[in-house]
Amino acid sequence: MTDIPVPYQVTQVHGETADTVTLTLAPAGPATLALFGPGQFAMVYAFGVGEIPVSVSRIDRYGLVHTVRSVGAVSAALCALRPGAQVGLRGPFGTGWELERAHGQDVLVVAGGIGLAPLRPLVLDALAAPHAYGRLNLLAGARTPDDVLYARQVHAWTTAHSPLHCAITVDRPAPAWRGRVGVVTSLLNDARFDPHNTTAFICGPEAMIRATARDLLHRGLPAHRIRVSLERNMRCATGHCGHCQLGGVLLCRDGPVIGWDRAESLLLVREL
C-alpha cells in the first residue's frame, strides 16, 4: 500500500444506469497495488479534479473493477472517462466482508442501490464455492427498474439453475415492470435462511441498513453475524481528516465493514 497514487489505465467502460458506470482498470506501468479483498476500497484519483473512495466491484488478478455513480465533481469526472484514460489509485484500504465467517452457514446478502457494487465480489466468491455454505440469498432494492445494477448478471442469478435465491424490488415501478415493489426488507419473508445459522452482509443507504439489521435482529439473527458497510462516510483513507469518525471508530481505518454489534451504537450516537 502506498500514499502516492499508482497510475492505472481504463481498459473498459460499461454503462450500468443513466448515472453509473463500471470502469475496468489495469496497471499503466510496472507498479501495481496489492490484491484487494471483497469489501475493501481504493482511493481513486481523477487527475486535475480530486480523489474519492470507491470499493472494488470485482476482483481480478490483473486489474481492478470499480462501479462509480456520478454524484459530485470527482465521480462525474470518473464516469466521463473513456478507454485509454488514466487514473491514480491508492490502496487497498479498509476491512473486508470476511466471507469465511459464514463457512457452513446460510449466506444472506442485502443491497440497496449502488450498495450492490461492493457486495458483488462476495456474491461471486460464494457462487464459486457453493458447497462451502448453506443456502445463498441476494436481496436487492433499487429506485426504478432502470436503476438495477448489473442487470444481465442479476437476471442470470435469478434463473432456476442458479444456487442463489435472488430477489429484486424497486421503489417506483415502470409500466412493464412485473417484479416486486417496496422496500428491500419486504423480501426477507421469502428468503431461504435459518436466522440461527446465518451470516448477513448489508450495504446501502444508512436508513436501509438500520431497517434491515433491526428486522434481522427481530428474527433472531445475532448482531455480531450481521456485517454492514458504512463506506459512504469515508473521505481520505488515512485516518487524518476525521470525516469518517463515528464515536471512537475511524471507518477508513477500522471499517468500512464492521459488525452490527458495533455499528448500531455508532450510528445512534451520530443521530443524537
Sine and cosine of phi, psi and omega as CSV:
sin_phi,cos_phi,sin_psi,cos_psi,sin_omega,cos_omega
0.00,0.00,0.66,-0.75,-0.05,-1.00
-0.73,-0.68,0.46,-0.89,0.08,-1.00
-1.00,0.05,-0.14,0.99,0.03,-1.00
-0.99,-0.14,0.82,-0.57,-0.01,-1.00
-0.84,0.54,0.71,-0.71,0.05,-1.00
-0.99,-0.10,0.76,-0.65,-0.03,-1.00
-0.95,0.33,0.77,-0.64,0.11,-0.99
-0.81,-0.58,0.54,-0.84,-0.01,-1.00
-0.96,-0.27,0.64,-0.77,0.07,-1.00
-0.97,0.26,0.87,-0.49,0.01,-1.00
-0.98,-0.20,-0.47,0.88,0.03,-1.00
-0.56,-0.83,0.56,-0.83,0.10,-0.99
-0.77,-0.64,0.82,-0.58,0.01,-1.00
-0.81,-0.59,0.86,-0.51,0.06,-1.00
-0.96,0.27,0.84,-0.55,-0.01,-1.00
-1.00,-0.05,-0.75,0.66,0.03,-1.00
-0.65,-0.76,-0.12,-0.99,-0.03,-1.00
-0.88,0.47,-0.47,0.89,-0.05,-1.00
-0.82,-0.57,0.26,0.97,-0.09,-1.00
-0.71,-0.70,0.72,-0.69,0.03,-1.00
-0.76,-0.65,0.41,-0.91,0.12,-0.99
-0.94,-0.35,0.81,-0.58,-0.01,-1.00
-0.96,-0.29,0.80,-0.60,0.14,-0.99
-0.99,-0.15,0.81,-0.59,-0.12,-0.99
-0.85,-0.53,0.61,-0.79,0.05,-1.00
-0.75,-0.66,0.50,-0.87,0.01,-1.00
-0.82,0.57,0.69,-0.73,0.01,-1.00
-1.00,-0.02,-0.03,1.00,-0.01,-1.00
-0.36,-0.93,-0.28,-0.96,-0.04,-1.00
-0.94,0.33,-0.40,0.91,-0.02,-1.00
-0.97,0.22,0.69,-0.72,0.05,-1.00
-0.67,-0.74,0.37,-0.93,0.08,-1.00
-1.00,0.05,0.37,-0.93,0.07,-1.00
-0.91,0.42,0.33,-0.94,-0.02,-1.00
-0.91,0.42,0.72,-0.69,0.02,-1.00
-1.00,0.08,0.38,-0.92,0.14,-0.99
-0.93,-0.35,0.42,-0.91,0.04,-1.00
-0.82,0.58,0.77,-0.63,-0.02,-1.00
0.99,-0.16,-0.32,0.95,0.03,-1.00
-0.98,0.18,0.22,-0.98,-0.07,-1.00
-0.69,-0.72,0.30,-0.95,0.11,-0.99
-0.90,-0.44,0.43,-0.90,0.24,-0.97
-1.00,0.00,0.90,-0.45,-0.08,-1.00
-0.97,-0.25,0.85,-0.52,-0.10,-1.00
-0.97,-0.25,0.87,-0.50,0.15,-0.99
-1.00,-0.01,0.92,-0.40,-0.13,-0.99
-0.84,0.54,0.76,-0.65,0.01,-1.00
0.99,0.13,-0.05,1.00,-0.04,-1.00
-0.85,-0.52,-0.81,0.58,-0.01,-1.00
0.49,-0.87,-0.15,-0.99,-0.03,-1.00
-0.74,-0.68,0.44,-0.90,0.02,-1.00
-0.65,-0.76,0.41,-0.91,0.09,-1.00
-0.99,0.17,0.72,-0.69,0.03,-1.00
-0.66,-0.76,0.83,-0.56,0.04,-1.00
-0.94,0.34,0.45,-0.89,0.08,-1.00
-0.96,0.29,0.65,-0.76,0.02,-1.00
-0.95,-0.30,-0.17,0.99,0.19,-0.98
-0.36,-0.93,0.55,-0.83,-0.05,-1.00
-0.92,-0.40,0.82,-0.57,-0.03,-1.00
-0.78,-0.63,0.67,-0.74,-0.01,-1.00
-0.86,0.50,-0.48,0.88,-0.11,-0.99
-0.98,-0.21,0.01,1.00,0.00,-1.00
-0.03,-1.00,-0.23,-0.97,-0.04,-1.00
-0.75,-0.67,0.45,-0.89,0.05,-1.00
-0.80,-0.60,0.80,-0.60,0.03,-1.00
-0.81,-0.59,0.69,-0.73,0.11,-0.99
-0.96,-0.28,0.82,-0.57,-0.16,-0.99
-0.83,-0.56,0.73,-0.68,0.12,-0.99
-0.97,-0.23,0.70,-0.71,-0.02,-1.00
-0.98,0.20,0.97,-0.23,-0.01,-1.00
-0.74,-0.67,-0.02,1.00,-0.03,-1.00
-0.32,-0.95,-0.07,-1.00,-0.09,-1.00
-0.89,0.46,-0.71,0.70,-0.06,-1.00
-0.94,0.34,-0.74,0.67,-0.01,-1.00
-0.90,0.43,-0.56,0.83,0.06,-1.00
-0.90,0.43,-0.65,0.76,0.03,-1.00
-0.90,0.43,-0.63,0.77,0.03,-1.00
-0.92,0.39,-0.66,0.75,-0.01,-1.00
-0.92,0.40,-0.37,0.93,-0.02,-1.00
-1.00,0.04,-0.07,1.00,-0.04,-1.00
-0.93,0.38,0.43,-0.90,0.04,-1.00
-0.80,-0.60,0.34,-0.94,0.02,-1.00
-0.78,0.62,0.70,-0.72,-0.04,-1.00
0.97,-0.22,-0.38,0.92,0.04,-1.00
-0.95,0.31,0.32,-0.95,0.00,-1.00
-0.87,-0.50,0.49,-0.87,0.13,-0.99
-0.76,-0.65,0.21,-0.98,0.13,-0.99
-0.95,-0.32,0.66,-0.75,-0.01,-1.00
-0.83,-0.57,0.64,-0.77,0.19,-0.98
-0.81,-0.58,0.58,-0.81,0.03,-1.00
0.55,-0.84,-0.17,-0.98,0.01,1.00
-0.97,0.23,0.49,-0.87,0.01,-1.00
-0.83,-0.55,0.41,-0.91,0.21,-0.98
1.00,0.09,0.14,-0.99,0.05,-1.00
-0.99,0.11,0.36,-0.93,0.00,-1.00
-0.94,-0.33,-0.01,-1.00,-0.02,-1.00
-0.94,0.33,-0.46,0.89,0.00,-1.00
0.83,0.56,0.87,0.49,-0.01,-1.00
-0.85,0.52,-0.44,0.90,-0.01,-1.00
-0.86,0.50,-0.35,0.94,0.07,-1.00
-0.89,0.46,-0.36,0.93,-0.09,-1.00
-0.99,-0.15,0.12,0.99,0.00,-1.00
-0.82,0.57,0.78,-0.63,0.01,-1.00
0.99,0.16,0.00,1.00,-0.03,-1.00
-0.91,-0.41,0.25,-0.97,0.20,-0.98
-0.93,0.37,0.53,-0.85,0.00,-1.00
-0.89,-0.46,0.81,-0.59,0.01,-1.00
-0.86,-0.51,0.90,-0.44,0.00,-1.00
-0.93,-0.38,0.83,-0.56,-0.04,-1.00
-0.81,-0.58,0.84,-0.54,-0.08,-1.00
-0.80,-0.60,0.59,-0.81,0.11,-0.99
-0.83,-0.56,0.83,-0.55,0.03,-1.00
0.87,0.50,-0.76,-0.65,-0.02,-1.00
-0.96,0.29,-0.06,1.00,0.09,-1.00
-0.87,0.49,-0.28,0.96,0.06,-1.00
-0.93,0.37,-0.43,0.90,-0.06,-1.00
-0.88,0.47,-0.82,0.57,0.02,-1.00
-0.94,0.35,-0.27,0.96,0.03,-1.00
-1.00,0.04,-0.32,0.95,-0.07,-1.00
-0.86,0.51,-0.68,0.73,0.03,-1.00
-0.86,0.51,-0.59,0.81,0.04,-1.00
-0.91,0.42,-0.70,0.71,0.01,-1.00
-0.88,0.47,-0.69,0.73,-0.01,-1.00
-0.90,0.44,-0.64,0.77,0.04,-1.00
-0.91,0.43,-0.66,0.75,0.01,-1.00
-0.91,0.41,-0.64,0.77,0.02,-1.00
-0.93,0.37,-0.47,0.88,0.00,-1.00
-0.96,0.26,-0.32,0.95,-0.01,-1.00
-0.67,-0.75,0.86,0.51,-0.11,-0.99
-0.88,0.47,-0.43,0.90,-0.04,-1.00
-0.96,0.27,-0.19,0.98,0.02,-1.00
-0.99,0.13,-0.17,0.99,-0.09,-1.00
-0.76,-0.65,0.15,-0.99,0.12,-0.99
-0.99,0.13,-0.76,-0.65,0.00,-1.00
-0.98,0.19,0.66,-0.75,-0.03,-1.00
-0.96,-0.27,0.74,-0.67,-0.03,-1.00
-0.72,-0.69,0.68,-0.73,0.17,-0.99
-0.79,-0.62,0.86,-0.51,0.06,-1.00
-0.88,-0.47,0.82,-0.57,-0.07,-1.00
-0.72,-0.70,0.59,-0.81,0.05,-1.00
-0.84,-0.55,0.53,-0.85,0.03,-1.00
-0.61,-0.79,0.28,-0.96,0.00,-1.00
-0.92,0.40,-0.75,0.66,-0.02,-1.00
-0.66,-0.75,0.22,-0.98,0.07,-1.00
-0.84,0.54,-0.53,0.85,0.01,-1.00
-0.96,0.28,-0.20,0.98,-0.01,-1.00
-0.99,-0.13,0.05,1.00,0.02,-1.00
-0.95,0.32,0.86,-0.52,0.01,-1.00
-0.96,0.30,0.48,-0.88,0.10,-0.99
0.78,0.63,0.76,0.65,-0.16,-0.99
-0.82,0.57,-0.70,0.72,-0.01,-1.00
-0.91,0.42,-0.69,0.73,-0.02,-1.00
-0.92,0.39,-0.65,0.76,0.04,-1.00
-0.88,0.48,-0.65,0.76,0.03,-1.00
-0.88,0.48,-0.66,0.75,0.02,-1.00
-0.90,0.43,-0.60,0.80,0.00,-1.00
-0.93,0.38,-0.39,0.92,-0.04,-1.00
-1.00,0.04,-0.04,1.00,-0.01,-1.00
-0.93,0.37,0.37,-0.93,-0.06,-1.00
-0.91,0.42,-0.34,0.94,-0.06,-1.00
-1.00,0.03,-0.10,1.00,-0.01,-1.00
-0.99,0.13,0.63,-0.78,0.08,-1.00
-0.97,0.25,-0.02,1.00,-0.06,-1.00
-0.99,-0.17,0.79,-0.62,0.19,-0.98
-0.99,0.13,0.92,-0.39,-0.09,-1.00
-0.87,-0.50,0.78,-0.62,0.01,-1.00
-0.68,-0.73,0.67,-0.74,-0.04,-1.00
-0.84,-0.54,0.65,-0.76,0.11,-0.99
-0.74,-0.67,0.45,-0.89,0.02,-1.00
-0.78,-0.62,0.38,-0.92,0.03,-1.00
-0.99,0.17,-0.67,0.75,-0.06,-1.00
-0.81,-0.59,0.97,-0.24,-0.07,-1.00
-0.97,0.26,0.48,-0.88,0.16,-0.99
-1.00,0.02,0.28,-0.96,-0.03,-1.00
-0.82,0.57,-0.56,0.83,-0.06,-1.00
-1.00,0.03,-0.05,1.00,-0.06,-1.00
-0.95,0.31,0.78,-0.62,0.01,-1.00
-0.90,-0.45,0.14,0.99,-0.03,-1.00
-1.00,-0.03,-0.29,-0.96,-0.05,-1.00
-0.97,0.24,0.46,-0.89,0.06,-1.00
-0.76,-0.65,0.75,-0.66,0.01,-1.00
0.69,-0.72,-0.10,-0.99,-0.03,-1.00
-0.96,0.29,0.40,-0.92,-0.11,-0.99
-0.92,0.40,-0.46,0.89,0.02,-1.00
-0.90,0.43,-0.35,0.94,0.03,-1.00
-0.92,0.40,-0.27,0.96,-0.01,-1.00
-1.00,0.09,-0.21,0.98,-0.08,-1.00
-0.90,0.43,-0.53,0.85,-0.05,-1.00
-0.89,0.45,-0.47,0.88,-0.03,-1.00
-0.99,-0.15,-0.08,1.00,0.01,-1.00
-0.95,0.31,0.45,-0.89,-0.07,-1.00
-0.95,-0.31,1.00,-0.10,0.01,-1.00
-0.37,-0.93,0.45,-0.89,0.06,-1.00
-0.98,-0.18,0.93,-0.36,-0.07,-1.00
-0.82,0.58,-0.44,0.90,-0.04,-1.00
-1.00,0.05,-0.05,1.00,0.01,-1.00
-0.59,-0.81,0.78,0.62,-0.08,-1.00
-0.66,-0.75,0.59,-0.80,0.23,-0.97
-0.91,-0.42,0.76,-0.64,-0.03,-1.00
-0.95,-0.31,0.56,-0.83,0.02,-1.00
-0.77,-0.63,0.84,-0.54,-0.16,-0.99
-0.77,-0.64,0.70,-0.71,0.11,-0.99
-0.52,-0.86,0.69,-0.72,-0.01,-1.00
0.31,-0.95,-0.28,-0.96,0.08,-1.00
-0.86,0.52,0.53,-0.85,-0.09,-1.00
-0.87,0.49,-0.59,0.81,0.02,-1.00
-0.88,0.48,-0.64,0.77,0.02,-1.00
-0.93,0.36,-0.63,0.78,0.03,-1.00
-0.88,0.48,-0.73,0.68,0.00,-1.00
-0.87,0.50,-0.75,0.66,-0.06,-1.00
-0.89,0.46,-0.66,0.75,-0.02,-1.00
-0.93,0.37,-0.71,0.70,-0.01,-1.00
-0.88,0.48,-0.68,0.74,-0.02,-1.00
-0.93,0.37,-0.58,0.81,0.07,-1.00
-0.90,0.44,-0.69,0.73,-0.01,-1.00
-0.92,0.38,-0.61,0.79,0.08,-1.00
-0.87,0.50,-0.68,0.73,0.01,-1.00
-0.88,0.47,-0.52,0.86,0.01,-1.00
-0.99,0.14,-0.13,0.99,0.06,-1.00
0.96,-0.29,0.10,1.00,0.02,-1.00
-0.98,0.20,0.82,-0.58,-0.01,-1.00
-0.90,0.43,0.56,-0.83,-0.07,-1.00
-0.87,0.49,-0.58,0.82,-0.06,-1.00
-0.95,0.30,-0.21,0.98,0.06,-1.00
-0.97,-0.23,0.32,0.95,0.15,-0.99
-0.92,-0.39,0.95,-0.32,-0.05,-1.00
-0.98,-0.20,0.78,-0.62,-0.04,-1.00
-0.80,-0.60,0.48,-0.88,0.09,-1.00
-0.94,-0.33,0.81,-0.59,0.04,-1.00
-0.94,-0.33,0.63,0.78,-0.12,-0.99
-0.90,0.43,-0.35,0.94,-0.03,-1.00
-0.92,0.39,-0.20,0.98,0.00,-1.00
-1.00,0.00,-0.11,0.99,-0.17,-0.99
-0.99,0.11,0.39,-0.92,0.02,-1.00
-0.69,-0.73,-0.94,0.34,-0.23,-0.97
-0.99,-0.14,-0.37,0.93,-0.02,-1.00
0.96,0.29,0.00,1.00,-0.02,-1.00
-0.96,-0.27,-0.16,0.99,0.00,-1.00
0.98,0.18,0.28,0.96,-0.06,-1.00
-0.97,-0.25,-0.54,0.84,-0.13,-0.99
-0.98,0.19,-0.41,0.91,0.05,-1.00
0.99,0.14,-0.04,1.00,-0.03,-1.00
-0.91,0.41,-0.45,0.89,-0.06,-1.00
-0.99,-0.11,0.16,0.99,-0.06,-1.00
-0.97,0.22,0.80,-0.60,0.14,-0.99
-0.83,-0.56,0.93,-0.37,-0.09,-1.00
0.88,0.48,-0.80,-0.60,0.03,-1.00
-0.99,-0.10,0.24,0.97,-0.07,-1.00
-0.94,-0.33,0.79,-0.62,0.18,-0.98
-0.99,-0.14,0.94,-0.35,-0.16,-0.99
-0.89,0.45,-0.53,0.85,-0.01,-1.00
-0.94,0.33,-0.33,0.95,0.01,-1.00
-0.97,-0.24,-0.69,0.72,-0.07,-1.00
-0.98,-0.19,-0.07,1.00,-0.01,-1.00
-0.73,-0.68,-0.44,-0.90,0.17,0.99
-0.99,0.16,-0.25,0.97,-0.03,-1.00
-1.00,-0.01,0.86,-0.50,0.05,-1.00
-0.64,-0.77,0.24,-0.97,0.03,-1.00
-0.98,0.22,0.47,-0.88,0.02,-1.00
-0.91,0.42,-0.39,0.92,0.05,-1.00
-0.89,0.46,-0.40,0.92,0.11,-0.99
-0.98,-0.17,-0.65,0.76,-0.14,-0.99
-0.91,0.41,-0.60,0.80,-0.09,-1.00
-0.86,0.52,-0.74,0.68,-0.03,-1.00
-0.94,0.35,-0.54,0.84,0.01,-1.00
-0.91,0.41,-0.69,0.72,0.01,-1.00
-0.94,0.35,-0.56,0.83,0.04,-1.00
-0.91,0.42,-0.65,0.76,0.03,-1.00
-0.88,0.48,-0.66,0.75,-0.02,-1.00
-0.92,0.39,-0.59,0.81,0.04,-1.00
-0.89,0.47,-0.59,0.81,-0.01,-1.00
-0.96,0.27,0.00,0.00,0.00,0.00
